[in-house]
């Protein structure tokens, strides 16, 4: 049984819990909140860590519903994925470069009203066809997206590097499990060699685990080339059927991962891509948010005392 603290103290410590939901935080207390917290994740933000959700976490819902869930969690960032319907009334209006000008304006307004920023877009297809890839970069620029997440073929990098620099948008290489093209972080390193700093990794810790790769090993090797995260903790290591669990409760060694990122002075976006308990994952995501901010608080304290 974990000790209990009052709501005000809890909100000061975690900065992110779901409205009206209970969960147990891994560093020694549980709490209940009846209102959406304000102020984000103060300790994580001091480290330059921005936490949001990959909308695929809510792929049973519309994009509008995903934005509302992110807002309810007290988070400020979202990563969109291709093909998610904006709402349930317009089946053909889906997230991606084919959105009309009116639909794009609607997305921007909804996000602004919710206080949520669209930071990343993916995992999307890109190729060496410059005209086709340019459509995705133009869409990203128009929507204020800073990073496109993809698994492009290796012959596309001359074109994509040119577009990254032209549009001032990052390209983060994502790793689906083996045998996908970038499942091994060494392949990501090879693709990045000699390329613009705008090309790097979207580090999916869960898919590394499914492929038998320790996330900490990959993160150390990718130092300086990690742009963003699909951060996951799984219940099992080296199993394709392993599933997400609240951060700090699985086999990823999440505290060590975050400590290593602090050592690397990583600053960027962590997207929660929670692929479990699809219809009711908000309490578990709230736990993840609280865990991140709690570990960040400990890292900050260690920095001050060292």
N, C-alpha and C positions, 0 to 999 in steps of 0.2 A: 504494500500500500504506500503510495507516494504522499508526501506532505502537501498541504494546501496553502495557497497564499490568496490574498484578496485580489479582486479583479483589476484594480488600478495598478498594483504592483506587477501583475501578469502582463498587462498591456505595455507597461514601461519596458519590460524585459523582452517580450517577443515582438510586439508591434504588428502581428498578423495572426488573427484567428477568425474562424468563420462565425457569422452572426448566429447566436442561439445554439451553438454546437459545443460539445465537450470533447476534449482530447487530453492525452497525457504527454507532457513534454519530457524528453529523455534525460534532462539534466537534473531531475529531482523534484518536480512538482506537477500537479494537474490543476486545471482551472476551467471556468466557464465564463463565456462572454455573451452578453445579450445585445451588443451593439457592435457595429463595424468599427474597428480601431482606426485611428488617424495617425499620420506621421510616418507611415512606411516601416521599414526595418532599420532603425537608427544605427545600430552597430555595424550591420552589413554595409550600409551606405557609406559609413566612414572608411571602409576598406575599398570603396569603389565597386562593390558588388551590387548588381541590380537583379532582383528576383522577379520573374514573371512566370506565365504559363504558356507552354506550347498548346495552341487551341485543339490539337489532336487529342489532348487529354479529355476534351469534351466533344468527341466526334459523334456522340449520340445526340448532340444538341446543335442548334444553329449558332452562327457566329455571334449574333446578338446575345444569345443565352450564355455563350462562353465569356463574352465581355462582362456580363453582369456577374458571373461567378468569380471572375478575377477581381472585380470591384468589391464584391462581398468579402473576399479574402483579405482585403486591404492592400492588395498588390497593385503595382502601377504599370506593368508591362505585359505585353502579349506577343506571341509569335504566331502568325497566321500560317495555315497550310493550304495548299491548292485544293479547290473543289468543295470546300465547306459552304453550305448554303447560308446566305445571310439571314433568311427567315423562313418560316414554314409555308408562307403563302406563294413564294416565287421559286419554284424548284430549279429554274434555269439561271438564277442569279447567284453565282458562286464566286468565292474568293479567288482572285487571280488576275492576270493581265487583261483578260477579256471583259472585266468590269467596265460598264459604261461610265462616262463622266458623272452622270447623276448618281449612280450607285457609289462611286468613289467618294463623292461629296457627302453622301449619306453615311458612309463608313467613318469618314473623318469627323463628322458631327457627333455621331454616337460615341466614338472614342473620347472626344474632347469633353462631352457631357459626363462621361463616366470617370474622367481623370485617368484614363489608361492610354499608354503610348504603344503604338505598333512599331516594334523595334526590328523584328526579324521576319523572314518569309521562307518557308521550305517545309519539308524537303521537296524541291521542285526539279524538273528536268532542265538541263542546259546542254547545248551541243556546240560544235564549232561553226554552225550556221550563224553567222554574225547577225543577220537580220532577225532571225528568230530569237536569239539570246538577247538582242537589244530590246525587244518587246518587254522581256522580264525586267531588265535594268531600268527601262523607262517607267514601268509600273512602280518599281521599288522607289525610284526617285520621287515620283509624284505623290506616293503615300508616306514619304518620310522614313522609309525603311532603311536601316543602316547596314544590315547584313542579309545576304541571300544564302540560304543553306541548300546544298546540292551534292550530288555524286556524279559529276560530269565525266565523260570519257577522257582519257589522258591526252588525246590529240586535240582537245579543245582549249588548252591553257593559254596559248598565244592570243587567241581571240578574247578569252574571258579576262585575262590580265589587262588587256587593252581597255576593256569595258569597265573593269574595276577602277582603273585610274581615271578614265574619262568621267565616270559618274560619281566618283568618290564613294563607292559602295564596296563593302567587304564581300568576299566569297569564302564561306566556311564549308569545308569538306566533311560530310557526315559519314559515319561508319555504321551501316546496318551489319547484322551478324554475317559471319562467314557463310557462303563464299562471295559476298558482295565485294565490289571493287576496292573499297577502303576499309575493310574489316580489320586489317592489320595496320596499326599506327605507323609502321615503317613505310608503308605505301604512301601515307599522307606526307610524311617527311620527304620522301623522294619527289612527290608532286610539287611540294613547296620550295624545293631547293633552287636557289637563284631567282626566285619569283618575288614579286611585290609583297610587302608586308601586309597588304590587303587580302592576301590569300593565306588561309590557315585552316585550323580544325574547328569543326563543331563536334566537341567531344561528347559522345554518348556513352556514359559509363556503364549503363545496363547492357547495351549490345556488346561492349568489350567483354563483360562478364559472361555473356552467353557464348562468346567465341573462345573462352578460356584465357582471356587476357586480364591481368590484374590492372584495374584502372590507375592505381598509383604509379605503376611501372610506365604506363603509356603517358601519363601526365608529366612525369619527370622527363621522358624522352622528347616530348613536344614543347618543352619550355620555350617561350617566346613566339610560338606559332599557334597558340590556342586563342581563338576569337570568341567563341561562345560555347555553351554547354547545353546538352539535354541531360540534365543531372538526374541520375536514378540510383536507388539502392534496391537490390534484389534479395529475395529470400534464399536463393541458392546460387552457387558459383559453378560455371561450366555446365549449365543445363539450358537447353533451348526453351524449355517450358517454365523457366523461373519467372516469377512475377514481381512487380513493384511492391515495396513495403515502405512505411514511413522512414525517412532518412535517419540513420543512426541505429536502426533496428535490424539491418540486414548484413550481408557479407561483403559490402563494398569497402569497408574501412573508411567511412565517410569523414570522421574526424581527422584522420591522417591526410586524406585528400584535401580537405579545406586548409589544413596547416601547411601543406606543400604549396597550395596556390597562394597563400599569404606570403610564404617565403619567396615565391616567384614574383610577388607584387602584381599578380594578375588583377586586372580591372576589366569587368565586362558583364555580360548578361548570362544568368543562369535561367534556363527555361525548365520548369517542372513539366516533364512529359510522363504523366502517371497513367500507365497502361494496365490498370487493374481496378476492380470495383467501379466499373465505368459509370454507373448511374448515381453513385453516391460517394465520390472520391474527395469531396471538399474537406471533410474533417481530417483526412489523412494528409492532404496537401497543406492544411493549416499546421499540422504537426511538423511537416517539412520546413515550412517558413519559420516557425518558432525555433526549430533545431538550428537552422542556418544562422539566425540572429544570435542565438545563445552561444554558439561556437565562435562567432565573430566577436562577441563581447569578451570571451575568454582570451582570444588571440590579441585583442586590443589591450587587455589588462597585462598579458605577458609582454607585449611590446613596451609598455610603460615601465615595467619592473625590470626589464633586462638591461 
